[in-house]
Amino acid sequence: MLKKLTPRHKDIIRRLICAETPQEICLEMNISQSWLSILQADPLFSNELQDQQRQMDERFMTERASAMQILESGGPSAALYCREMVEFGTLDEKVIPVNKRIESIWDLLDRTGARAPRKVLVARLDAADLIARAYEKKHKSGGQTQVVEKGEVSKKVEPPEILLLPAP
C-alpha cells in the first residue's frame, strides 16, 4: 500500500484522466502493466484518481456553462448578420455565392427546429421569401416545409411551400 503519492504517481493519474491507455502509459513511462495494475488497485491512488476526475468534470461543466453564455449572448447579433448575408448576398462587401447562401439558410432553419424538407421542382423564389415562407409554415401549422430543387421529379406533390433556387 502507498503511504503518499509521488510526482510520478500524479503523472500517471494525469495520463489516465487524459484517456491514455495503460499500454501507452507503460511504454512512455517505462513501467510494466502489472505494476500499473497494482498501482491502480491501491486505495490512495484510486481515491486520488477519482478526486482528480471529479475536479476535472466540475471544471469542464463550469467552463461549458461559461462558453454557452457567451454563445447565447452573441446569438441575436449573429442571426442578424446571417440574415443580412442571406438577404443581400454580401458579407463585408464581398459577394456570397448562391450555394453558400442556401447552405446558410438550411443551417438557420435546422438550428431553429425546422424539420428536414422534401425537395421538389416547382418555381423560383428569392432568399428572403425562402426564409419567410419556412417560418410562416412552421409557425402556422407546425408542419414540415417542402423545398424545391432543380432536377428532381415528384409524382404527386401537394402545393410546395419553399423553393431552393433563387430568383434570377
C-alpha positions as CSV (number, residue, x, y, z in Angstrom):
1,M,0.0,0.0,0.0
2,L,1.1,3.5,-0.8
3,K,1.8,5.9,2.0
4,K,2.0,9.0,-0.2
5,L,1.8,9.8,-3.9
6,T,5.0,10.8,-5.8
7,P,5.1,13.2,-8.7
8,R,5.4,10.1,-10.9
9,H,2.2,8.7,-9.5
10,K,0.5,12.1,-10.2
11,D,1.8,12.0,-13.7
12,I,0.2,8.5,-14.2
13,I,-3.1,9.9,-12.8
14,R,-3.0,12.8,-15.2
15,R,-2.4,10.5,-18.1
16,L,-5.3,8.2,-17.1
17,I,-7.6,11.2,-16.8
18,C,-6.5,12.3,-20.3
19,A,-7.6,8.9,-21.6
20,E,-4.2,7.5,-22.4
21,T,-4.4,3.7,-22.5
22,P,-2.5,1.7,-19.9
23,Q,-0.3,0.3,-22.7
24,E,0.6,3.9,-23.8
25,I,1.4,4.9,-20.3
26,C,3.6,1.8,-19.7
27,L,5.5,2.4,-22.9
28,E,6.1,6.1,-22.3
29,M,7.0,5.8,-18.6
30,N,8.9,2.6,-18.9
31,I,6.8,0.6,-16.4
32,S,5.2,-2.8,-16.5
33,Q,1.5,-3.3,-17.0
34,S,1.4,-5.5,-13.9
35,W,2.9,-2.7,-11.8
36,L,0.4,-0.2,-13.2
37,S,-2.5,-2.6,-12.4
38,I,-1.2,-2.9,-8.8
39,L,-0.9,0.8,-8.6
40,Q,-4.5,1.4,-9.9
41,A,-5.8,-1.0,-7.2
42,D,-4.2,0.9,-4.4
43,P,-6.8,2.8,-2.3
44,L,-4.7,6.0,-2.1
45,F,-4.0,6.1,-5.8
46,S,-7.6,5.2,-6.7
47,N,-9.1,7.9,-4.4
48,E,-6.7,10.5,-5.9
49,L,-7.7,9.4,-9.4
50,Q,-11.4,9.8,-8.6
51,D,-10.9,13.2,-6.9
52,Q,-8.9,14.5,-9.9
53,Q,-11.5,13.2,-12.3
54,R,-14.3,14.8,-10.3
55,Q,-12.4,18.1,-10.2
56,M,-11.9,18.0,-13.9
57,D,-15.6,17.2,-14.5
58,E,-16.5,20.2,-12.4
59,R,-14.1,22.5,-14.2
60,F,-15.5,21.2,-17.5
61,M,-19.1,21.9,-16.5
62,T,-18.2,25.4,-15.3
63,E,-16.3,26.2,-18.5
64,R,-19.0,24.8,-20.6
65,A,-21.7,26.9,-18.9
66,S,-19.5,30.0,-19.4
67,A,-19.0,29.2,-23.1
68,M,-22.7,28.6,-23.6
69,Q,-23.5,32.0,-22.0
70,I,-21.1,33.7,-24.4
71,L,-22.6,31.8,-27.4
72,E,-26.2,32.6,-26.3
73,S,-25.4,36.3,-25.8
74,G,-24.0,36.5,-29.3
75,G,-26.8,34.6,-30.9
76,P,-29.1,37.5,-31.8
77,S,-26.4,39.6,-33.5
78,A,-25.1,36.5,-35.3
79,A,-28.6,35.8,-36.6
80,L,-28.9,39.4,-37.9
81,Y,-25.5,39.1,-39.5
82,C,-26.6,35.9,-41.2
83,R,-29.9,37.3,-42.3
84,E,-28.2,40.3,-44.0
85,M,-25.8,37.9,-45.7
86,V,-28.7,35.7,-47.0
87,E,-31.0,38.6,-48.0
88,F,-28.5,40.9,-49.6
89,G,-25.9,38.3,-50.8
90,T,-22.9,40.1,-49.4
91,L,-20.8,39.9,-46.3
92,D,-18.3,42.6,-45.5
93,E,-18.8,43.9,-49.0
94,K,-17.9,40.5,-50.6
95,V,-20.5,38.7,-52.8
96,I,-21.6,35.4,-51.3
97,P,-22.2,32.6,-53.9
98,V,-25.8,31.4,-54.0
99,N,-24.9,27.9,-52.9
100,K,-23.3,29.3,-49.7
101,R,-26.3,31.4,-49.1
102,I,-28.6,28.4,-49.5
103,E,-26.4,26.3,-47.1
104,S,-26.7,29.2,-44.6
105,I,-30.5,29.1,-44.9
106,W,-30.6,25.4,-44.3
107,D,-28.3,25.8,-41.3
108,L,-30.5,28.6,-39.9
109,L,-33.7,26.5,-40.4
110,D,-32.1,23.5,-38.8
111,R,-30.9,25.4,-35.8
112,T,-34.4,26.8,-35.2
113,G,-36.0,23.4,-35.3
114,A,-37.4,23.2,-38.8
115,R,-37.6,19.5,-39.9
116,A,-35.7,18.2,-43.0
117,P,-37.7,19.4,-46.0
118,R,-38.7,17.3,-49.0
119,K,-37.3,18.7,-52.3
120,V,-39.4,19.1,-55.4
121,L,-39.0,21.4,-58.5
122,V,-41.8,23.9,-58.9
123,A,-40.8,27.6,-59.2
124,R,-38.2,30.2,-58.2
125,L,-38.2,32.4,-55.1
126,D,-35.6,34.8,-53.6
127,A,-33.7,34.0,-50.4
128,A,-35.9,36.3,-48.3
129,D,-39.0,34.5,-49.4
130,L,-37.4,31.2,-48.7
131,I,-36.8,32.1,-45.1
132,A,-40.1,33.9,-44.6
133,R,-42.2,31.1,-46.0
134,A,-40.4,28.5,-44.0
135,Y,-41.0,30.3,-40.7
136,E,-44.6,31.1,-41.8
137,K,-45.3,27.5,-42.4
138,K,-43.6,26.4,-39.2
139,H,-45.5,28.8,-37.0
140,K,-48.9,28.5,-38.7
141,S,-49.2,24.7,-38.9
142,G,-46.2,23.3,-37.2
143,G,-45.9,21.1,-40.3
144,Q,-43.0,20.1,-42.5
145,T,-41.9,22.5,-45.2
146,Q,-41.4,21.3,-48.7
147,V,-38.4,22.5,-50.7
148,V,-37.8,22.5,-54.4
149,E,-34.5,21.6,-56.0
150,K,-33.7,21.6,-59.7
151,G,-33.5,18.2,-61.4
152,E,-35.7,16.2,-59.0
153,V,-39.1,15.0,-60.2
154,S,-42.0,14.3,-57.9
155,K,-45.1,12.3,-58.8
156,K,-47.9,13.9,-56.9
157,V,-47.0,17.0,-55.0
158,E,-49.2,19.0,-52.7
159,P,-48.6,22.7,-53.1
160,P,-44.9,23.2,-52.3
161,E,-44.0,25.8,-49.7
162,I,-40.4,26.8,-50.5
163,L,-38.1,26.8,-53.5
164,L,-34.4,26.3,-53.1
165,L,-33.4,28.2,-56.3
166,P,-33.0,32.0,-56.0
167,A,-34.9,34.3,-58.4
168,P,-32.8,35.2,-61.5
